């Protein structure tokens, strides 16, 4: 592929007056992910996802930009998109994942599988390095550039394929998976040189692991001799608590199990001297579950693990060894913002390296350069790429200017951290978005949006189509994002308030936040609406049974009945601590499950409420929404249930996302604002309308 020098959408356009964002405007905002510094530190690769209305999805391509800023260059342009850009160790070659059917089939691979492609770093045509039978999900270069390690599920047997073809395809539930294992593929000429696949010399693939288990993640040691892997009984999410960290030689020999606990681990990485392994777990030092995520270290030979961040109130999102192994860097969720820290291992002292009204995301540490690269999500910008010296010592250096147009072209809401006291006197925080036309002394409708998880937190940032705060505030709503009890980033006690039950203080925290915004003189108590997805949908289901103060509500993929939900969901690990035991054993705490279920009190609901769910949602399956919908319908409460075909827990198709926003806005406008709402149409639909108008005028 020829390199195309492009000025990204953020650079273009003549100056003009600012205007409010529309739903389509918001959906058209792209996203930067996965920034990677080149070995010489002069260039950055990143993935940029753009809206493609014709294909009804976002398509991601690989871009390159000078690390000190400058014009961005689009490196790939495949019809299905590309992801996971990775520099070869010598910086001469770029590897990435893509699904390019013609190339894959021609080289013997599957027409549906993501393969590893390589291309010269200075531009050219990307060519398939692998011809694997199944989709590759994770890969990494060896330090010498001679091979690339990757994981992929095992292939179906010939008998299984024949049965599929004949539609003799009855399967055993929760047993219809293929284990995922580790492989290598040779890169011709080594070091990512000119013949590295891009020259058409697809590499020889070799299996590294095998057996009745799944390799769910891996990380090479910095000398390339050892691997830290995370392996579980199978790849199903619901069994992640049974996974453990192992180390092994790069050829698969010498495997050693280094952890033995009952919590999921992530981010395993071998220390620079090879003696220890760091990993993350949502546990305490005794490996009891359901805590803020912490950093642990354990001997690479196995043994007792120790926690390094027990004294910190923050949730550790990612971590990495420093170049010399004397410290660690980590990304911390601090409630309404996230920041980068360095932890001195000799003193245990953390040093904060970034600070702001933002969320640091997509962080990657380059130990060879001693530099960090990451994106910063801010109220007026969803995430430009920045770099920072390993020890901090100054402001991050901005590399991209993709989203400059947003603050220039649109009126965006003011965001403010507020705090209040919960019913038991505990301090709770959240973010208040002011209406764009806000005037002191005037009261506005208030949209209360609760985050999912609930082990998560809402932070300063641009937001997304899911909350569309830019559109709500443009229509005269204030918006509240409360980090209610159960949220992470502000201490274990706050997070663990849900242990032993689900709804104790969480819903009271939300309502106390509503009262705070009313007391501030911002919110009109007679025009309150409620919305949320996943854990935020659970909260909506609870609140409409608890209070009739909301004029309208929307529950996205929310739980109704914790007893049936426990069996229906694909994960049970973190649900068990809420109630102390499964609902199936002797003396099961059925009363506790039922007491926390919104369905128990559904007869109290007076709020007109809509429900939305993906047809293929395995996390909070559709029957949960059906139970709430049918209860409200039976009791004569205005309601609808909207089911999105093909969609999982998080919706992905553009027209479904636009429908979700439209139907919620229409519902809120009808019941809280008593005014008509005109649905926005997708650009292709608008084009068709224009064609019809043109045809009629002829």
N, C-alpha and C positions, 0 to 999 in steps of 0.2 A: 504494500500500500504506500502511496506517495504521502509524504508529510504535507499537511495543509496548515498554513499559518493563518490562524483565526483570531479575531477579536471577539471575546466571549460576550454573551448577551448583556452582561453588566456594563460593558464599555460603550455600547452603542446608543444612539438616539439623541436627538437635539433636546436642548433644555426646554421645559414647558412647565406649566403650573402643576403642582401636586394634586392628586385626587385620591379618594378612598380606594382601597383594593376591592376587587370583586372575588367571588369564589374561584372563577377561572384564572384570574391573576394569581391567586395563591397556589392553585394546582400547577401553574406553569413555572413556579419557582423551582429551580434545580437544586441538587444537593451534591456537595463534595464529600468523598469518603476516601479512606485508605491512602493518605499521603506517604510517600517514601523518598528519603534523601538518597541521591546518588552516592557512590563510594567516595567521590572526590568532594562531595558537599556542595557542588555548584548548581545542581539541577534537582527538581522535585517531580516525581510522577504522582498523579492522583487520578481517581475515578470520579467522573462527573455524570450524574443521572439527570436526563432531561425528559420532559413530557413529550410523548408522541401520541397525539389524539387519534391518528389514523390506525395505529396498532392497539390503541386503548391501554397503553402501559408506559412505564418509564424505561428508557433505554440508556444504558451506561456505556460510556467510552473512556478510553485512557487519554490523559492529557499530560503535557510536560511544561514546566515553567521554571525560569531561573530562580534560584533560591533567594536572591536579593531583590526579586521583583522583575517585572518585564512582561513582554507579550507571551501569552500562552499558546502552545502548539498542540493541536489535536493529533494524536498518534494512531488511533484506530477508528474504524467507521463501519464495522460489520453490522448487518441487518439485525442480528440478535443481540448485539452489544458485547462488551467485554468487561472483565473485572479483575481484581487482585493483581495490580501491577507490581512486579518485583525486578529490581536491578540484578544483573549478574555480578559476582564479586569484583570483576575488573571494570564494570560499568559500560562494557561494550554492547551488551545485549539486554533486552527487556523480555521478561516472560509474563504471561497473563493467562487467565482462563477465558474461554469463549466456546460457544456452541455454533460451529460453522459446518453445517451438515455435509456439504459437498466435499470439503477437505477431510472431514472425519471419516466419512464412508469410503472415500477413495483410499485412505490409508488403513482401512480395516476396522475402524471404530464404529460406535453406535451413532445413528443419526439423531439421537436425543441426548447424548452425553456431553458434558462439559469437558473439553480437552485442554491440555497445556499447549499454548502457542508461544513462539519466540520470534523476535524480530530485531534487527540492528537498532541500537539506541539512537542512531542519527537518522533513522527513518527507513522505510522500505515495506515490503509485504510480509505480514505475519504468516507463519507456516506452522502446521501442527507438528509438535514434537512427540506427542503421545497418540496412540490409537487404542485407548483403553475401552473395554467393553461396557463400563459403567461410568457414571458421572464422577469426575474428580472434584473434591470439595476443598481441599487444603493442600498447599505445596510450599516448598522452601528449597532454595539453592544450597548445595554443600559449599563450604568455605573455599574449596579449590575450583569451583565452577564446573567440575567434571560430571556431576549428577544433580538431579533434582528429586527430592523426596516428596511423595504425595500420598494422600489417603483416598480410598474409593471403596464402595461396597462390592461384595463378591458378586459374580455374574450368576444369573439363573442357569440351572442345568439344562441340557438338551431336552430332557423329559418335561421340565417345567415350561420351557418355551413352546413345546408341542401342545401341552395342555392349554396354554394361553391362546394359542392360535385356534384351537378347536373350541374355545370358550368353555372348556371343562375346568373352570377356574374357581371353584369353591375353595375358600381359604380358612385357616384357623385364626381366629381373632387374636391379636397381640402375638402371634407366632409367624406372621407373614412378612418377616424382615430378612435382610441379608446382612451378615456381619461386615463391618468395615475394617479394612486392614491397610497396612503401610507398604508402599512400593517405592522403588527408585526407577528412574529412567536415565539412561546415559545421554550426555550432551556431547555431540561430536566435537572433537578438537579441544575439549575441556575449556575451562574458564569462560564459558559463554562466548567463545570465539566465533569467527566468520562461518564455520560449518555447523554451528549449533542449531540444528533443526531448521533455522531460517534458510539454510542452504538446501533444504529438501532431504536431509539425512536424518529421518526420524530415528529416535533412540531406542535401544534395547531396554525393555522393561523387566524388572526383577522384583519378585515378592520378598518382603522383609519379614512380615509377621503372618501367622496363620493360626487357626484354632477357633474354638467356640467362644469367642469374645469379640468385642468391638473396640477398635482404636478410635477414640472420639476426638483426640487432639494430640499434637506432638510438637516438640521443640528440639532442634539440634543444639548440642553444646557448641561453644564458640570455636573450638578446635575441630569440630566435625566428627569427633571420634565416638561420642556417646549421644544417646537420645533420652529425653524425658517424654514419656507418653502417658496419656490418661486412657485407661481401658476399663470397660464396663461389661456386664454380662451380655448386653445387646445394645443397639443404637437407640432404643426407645427412650424418650425423655423421662418417662415415669420411672426408669430404673437407674437414673443418674446417681442416686444416693449410694448405690452398690458399686460404683466405680472407684478405682484406686489409682494412685500414681506409681509408675514403674520407671526404672532406668534400664537401659540395655546398650550394647555396642551398636554402632551404626549399621552393622551387617545383620542385626537381630539376635546375636548370641549374647550370653551373659545377662539374661533378664533378671532383674531384682525388684521385688515388690517393696516400695519404700513407705507406703501409708497403709493403715488398717483402721478404718473408721466407718461411720455410717452417714457421712455427709458428702455431697458432691464437691469435688475439687475442680479448679480451673487454673489456667495460666502457669502451669508447671515449667520451671526453667532451671537448668543446672548452673551452679556458680562458676565464675571464670576459672577457678582452680580445680573444678570438678568434684569438690568434696561435699557440697550440699545442694539441696534442691529447694527452691521457693515454690510455694503454691498459695492459692487463695481459697478460702472456704467461709461460708456463712455459718460460723460456729464460734464457740468459746474455746478456752484452752483444754477443756475436757471433751471437746468435740460433741457437745450437745448442740442440736440444730437450732436454727431460727434466730440468728444474730446478724448484726451488720457484718459484711464481708471483711475479713482480716487477712494479713500476711502471715504465713507460717513458713518455717524452715525445718528441714529434716535432713539427716545424713543421707548421702547418695547411696549408702549401703543399707539403709533402712534403720528403723529405730523410732524412738519417741520424737514427735514433732513438737516444736515450741512456737508460740504465737509472739509476734513482734509488735503488733499494734493494738494490744488489748486496752491500753490506756487512752487511746484516741477515740473521740466520739464519732468520728467520720466512718463512712463506708468506703473501703478500698475497691475501686473499679478495675484497675489494672496495676501491675507492678513489674519491675525489671531490675536486674543486677546492674550496678555501675560497672565501668570498664575494669577497675581494680578490685571489685568485689568487697570494698570496705563500706559501701553504702548501697542503698536501693533507692530507686525513683518509683513514685507511685502516684496515681491519679485518684483524688479523693472527692467523693460526694459529700458536700458540706451543707446539705439542705437545699437552699435556694440557689446555690452556685456550686461549681466543681473546680478544683485547682490542682496544680502539679506540685508535688513535694519531693524532698530528698530526705531520706532517713539515715542518719549516721549509726552504723551498727555497733560501734564501740561505746557510744553514749546513750543510744536509743532516742536521741533528740531529732525531731522532725523540723525541717526548714521549708517554709512555704515559698515556692518559686514564682508563682503567678497570683494575681489578685484582681478581681473585678466583678462587675454585674454581668456575669456570663457563665457559660458552661464550656469547659475545655473538653474536646472530644477527639476521637480518631488519633489518639496519641501513639507515637512510635519513637523509641529511643535507639539511636545509632551509636553503639559503643565504640566503633572504630573512629568516628568523628567527634565523639563527645558532644553530640547535639540532639535536641529533641525536635520533632516535627509534629504538628497537631493542627486541628481546626478550632476556632473559637466561635461559638454560637452566641450572638448578642441580640438585644431587643430589635435592632434595625438591620441585622445581617445573620443569615442562617449558618454561616460558617466558612470564613476564609482560612487559607493555609498560612501558618506561622512557623518560624523556627526559633529556637532558644538555646543558648549555650548550656551545657550540662549543669553547671553550678549556678545558673540564673545570672544575677549580676546585671540586670538591665531589662528593658522592655523587650518582649518578643518582636522579631522582625517579620513584617508581613510580606508574603510572597505573591498572593493572588489578589485580584480586584474583580472577581466574578460578579459580585452582588452590589456593586456601587450604585446601581440604578434604583435600588429599592428605597433607600432613604431620600434619594433625589426626586423620584417620580411619585411616591405615594405618601399620604398622610398616615402615620403609624401611631399606635397608642402608647401613652406613657405607662411605664411599669414601676411599681413601688413595692418594696417589701413591707409587710405589716405584721404585727403580732397581736395576740390576744390570749386570754386565759381560758383553758378548757373548764368543764364543769367541776373538775376536781382541783383546779388551781394551777395545773401544769401549763407552761407557756407553749403556745402553738404558733407557727409562722406560716405565711403564705404570700402569694404575689397578687396584687390588685392591679388590674388593667383599667385605666380610666377611659371613658368615652372620648372619642376624638374631639367632639365639640364641647367638652366638659367646662362647666362654669360653676364656680363656688356658689353654694346656696341652692343649687338645683338638684333634685333627686332623679335618679335614672333606674331603669330596669336593671336587674342584676342576674347574670348567668353564672351559676355555680358549677364549675367543672372539676371533677375529682379524678386524679390520676389512677392508673392501673397498678398492678403489683399484688398486694399493696406495698411490697418491699421495693420502693422507689421513691422519688421525690420530684416535684415540679421545680424547675430552675428558671432563672432569667434566660431569655432567648427569643428567637424569632417565632417559634411555634411551628405548626404544620396544618395541613388540611383537617386533621382530626379535631382541632380546637377552634380553628379559624377566628382567632381573637381579633384580627385586623378587620374582618367583615362585621363581626358582632359590635365592636366598638364604633365602627362607622355608622351603624344603624341605631346608635343611641343606647347600647347596653354597656354597663360596667361588667367586668368579668373577674371572678375570684377563683384562684387556684390554691386551695388549702392543703398544706402538708400535714394531714390529720394523723392521729395515733396509728402506728403501724408503718409509717413512712421511715425511710432510712436517712442517714446523714447527720442525725442529731443525738446519737447515743443509743445503746442497746436497750435501756429501759423503755425508751419511747417506741422503738421498733417492736419490742416484745410485749407491749400492752395487749396484743391480740392473743397471746398464748393463754390457753385455757378457755377460750371462747372466741368469737370473732367480733361481734358488735358489743363493745362495752363503752369505750370512750370515743371511738372513731367517728361515729355519726354525730355525737354531741359536740365534738371538736368542729365539725363542719358547720353545724347550726350556730355555734358560738362565733365562728368567723363571719357568718351572715349578719349576726347581730352587731358585730364590730363595724362592718361596712355601713350598716344602717345608722349606728351611733355616730359615725364619721360625717353623716349628712350626705353620703354619696348614693346609697341604695334606697329605692322606694320599696317599702315592705309589702306593698300591694302588687308589685310586678317582679316576682321572683321566678326563675326557671332553673331547672336542674338537668345536667347531662353528664355522661361519663361512659367509658368503655372498659371492659374487662373488670378489674377491681373497682374501677369507677362506675361501671354498670351495676356491680353488686351494691355499691353505695346508693345509687339511684333507687334500686329495688327496695332497699331498706328504708330510705328517707320517705318514700311515698307511703309506706305503711306506718311510719312514725309521726308524720306531720302532714297537715293539709295546707301549709303555708305557701307551697309552690303552685303557681298557676298552670304550669305545664312541665312535663319532664320527658326525657329520652334516655332509655337504658340500652346501651350497646353491649351485647355479649355478656350479660350479667347473670349471676347465680340466683336461683329462686329457692332451691331446696338442697341444703347441704348433704342430706342423706343420699339422694339420687345423684347429686353432683359428684360425690366422692367416687362413685363407680364409673360414671360417664366420662369423666375427664381423663386425659392422657397422663396426668401427673397427680400424685397424691402425697409426695414427700413432704412438702411444706404445709399441706393442709392438716396432717395428723397432729402437729403441735397445737393447733387451734383448739382441738377438742380432746386431746390426750390419748386417743386410741382410735382404731378404725371403728366403723359402725357395724362390724360383722362378728366380733368376738363375744364371748360370754360377758355379761354385764357391760355391754357396749354403752357408751354415753349417748344413747339415742335422744334423750331429753335435751341434752346440751346442743346436739346437732340441730334439733328441731327448733329449739328456742332461738337460735341464731339465724334461722331460715326466714327470709322475708315472706315466704308463702304462708307461714303460720299466721301472720297478721294481715294477710292480703284483704280481708274484709274491711279493714280500716281505710283503704285507699279511696280518696276522693279526687285525686289529681289526674287530669287527662294525660295519658302516658303512651308513648310509642316505644316499640321494641325493635331493635335491629340486630341481625346475626348473620354470620356466614354459613352457608349450607354445609361446608366441609370443615367447620370449626371443631377441632378435637380438644382444645383447651377448655372452653366453656361451651359445650355442645348445644345445638339448637333446641333440644327438649327443655332446657332451662328457661329459655325465652317463651317457649310454647306454654309452659305451666303458668307463667305470669300473665301472658296475653289472654289465655282462656279464662283465668280467674277474673280479670278485669272485665272481660267481655260478658261473662256470666252475671257479674254484679252491676252491669249497666254503666260502667265508666268508659268514657270515650277512649278508644285505643285502636292501634293497628300493630301488626307484626310484619316487618319487612325482611325478607330472606334474600340474600345475595347468592345466586348460583356460583359454584366453583370456588367461592372465597373461603380462605382459612380464617384463623382468629383475627389476624390483621388484614383488612381488605387491601387489595392491590390494583384492581382494575379502575381506571380513571373515571369511567361513567358511574361505577358503583360509588366511588368516593364523592363524586359530585351529587349523586342522588341523596346520599346520607346527609350532606350539608344542606341541600335544598329542603328535604322533608322536615328536618329539624327546625330550620329557620321558619318555614311555613307554619309549623305547629306552634312555635313560640310567638310568632307574630299574631296568630289567630287568638290564642288564649291569654297572652300576657299584654299584648299591645293593641289588640282589637283593630288590626289594620290588615289590608290585603298584602299578599306577597306574590311577586312575579318570579317564577323559577328561572334561574340562569340555565342557559343551554350550552352544551359542549360546542367548541368551535366548528366542528364538522356539521353539527346540527344547524348552527347558525348559517353556515354556508348553504345548506340545503334549503333553509327558509328563504334566503336571498334568491336562490335559483327559482323557487316557486313564485316569488313576488315578481321576478323579472319575466318569467314565462306568462304570468297573468296580465302583465302590462303590455305585452306584445299584441 
